[in-house]
Amino acid sequence: MHGVPRPVKPWTAPRADRVYPAVVDRAPNRLPTPRTPTGQDDSGRGLPLIDDLTGRWGHDLLGPGTAPRGRRVRALLESK
């Protein structure tokens, strides 16, 4: 549901100039796809924002390949 806090787990890589934030939820059947929301849409702004701010991002399914129980969307933030 939109607006419900989701667990965010930030961590740092071995180098101090990188951070890998990730968001985990229980929606493995909905793969992340950037889109362009209209002014009336109440969702769809997160991935375009992450895409603009990060060096790269991706997702992983969590759990067994035949029956995943969730997904993790992760990004790479690097200092310049």
Secondary structure, DSSP 8 states (H G I E B T S, - for coil): -TTS---B--EE-SSTTEEE-EEEES-TTS--------TT-SS--HHHHHHHHSSEEEEEEES-TTS--EEEEEEEEE--
